[in-house]
Amino acid sequence: MDILSGATMIMLMTILVVFTYSFLSDIFSFFIAPRINERLDNRISILHKMGLHESANVLKARWVYNWWDLIR
């Protein structure tokens, strides 16, 4: 009976971890990420206004690369 209860506990903990990760991911994508994107867009527009187009492109490329790493 101990093996069965241990396996059940592991299964329940796995389900809890998966749902917690899913919930936190949704919170990040709906509430936090848009604010980060807005700030990034403001910084990029300022760089473009200053004539630093290459720096703006590098900043955008780094953000896309880091975002892709977070998704994977």
Summary of the structure (lengths in Angstrom):
residues: 72
radius of gyration: 20.5
end to end distance: 38.9
largest distance: 71.0
contacts: 146
relative contact order: 0.06
helix: 93%
strand: 0%
